[in-house]
């Protein structure tokens, strides 16, 4: 969903409405899934950066 939404596969970006139609779900459900996925990626990025800084500080 994230790949299609933001065109990460080098194809045209899709709207939430287009994704909803493809998957047979509501646009609002696409929005909720998208939000959860982006938050998971943000938290993972933040955790990885925190670990990286911790390792660099220990050198």
C-alpha positions as CSV (number, residue, x, y, z in Angstrom):
1,X,0.0,0.0,0.0
2,X,2.8,2.5,0.9
3,X,4.7,1.6,-2.3
4,X,1.7,2.3,-4.5
5,X,0.6,5.4,-2.5
6,X,3.9,7.2,-2.8
7,X,5.1,5.8,-6.1
8,X,8.1,4.0,-4.6
9,X,7.9,1.4,-7.4
10,X,8.7,4.2,-9.9
11,X,5.1,4.2,-11.1
12,X,2.4,6.8,-10.8
13,X,1.4,7.7,-7.2
14,X,-2.0,6.4,-6.3
15,X,-4.7,8.1,-4.3
16,X,-6.2,6.5,-1.3
17,X,-9.4,6.2,-3.3
18,X,-7.6,4.3,-6.1
19,X,-6.0,1.9,-3.5
20,X,-9.3,1.4,-1.8
21,X,-11.0,0.4,-5.0
22,X,-8.2,-2.0,-5.9
23,X,-8.3,-3.7,-2.5
24,X,-12.1,-3.6,-2.1
25,X,-12.0,-1.6,1.1
26,X,-13.1,1.9,2.2
27,X,-10.9,5.0,1.6
28,X,-11.0,5.7,5.4
29,X,-9.7,2.2,6.1
30,X,-6.8,2.8,3.6
31,X,-6.1,6.0,5.5
32,X,-5.9,4.2,8.9
33,X,-3.7,1.5,7.5
34,X,-1.4,4.1,5.8
35,X,-1.2,6.0,9.1
36,X,-0.2,2.9,11.1
37,X,2.4,1.8,8.5
38,X,4.0,5.3,8.4
39,X,4.1,5.4,12.2
40,X,5.8,2.0,12.4
41,X,8.4,3.1,9.8
42,X,8.9,6.4,11.8
43,X,9.4,4.6,15.1
44,X,11.8,2.0,13.5
45,X,13.8,4.8,11.9
46,X,13.9,6.7,15.3
47,X,15.0,3.5,17.2
48,X,17.7,2.7,14.6
49,X,19.0,6.3,14.8
50,X,19.0,6.2,18.6
51,X,21.0,2.9,18.5
52,X,23.4,4.4,16.0
53,X,24.1,7.4,18.1
54,X,24.5,5.2,21.2
55,X,27.2,3.1,19.4
56,X,29.0,6.2,18.1
57,X,29.0,7.7,21.5
58,X,30.6,4.6,23.0
59,X,33.6,4.7,20.6
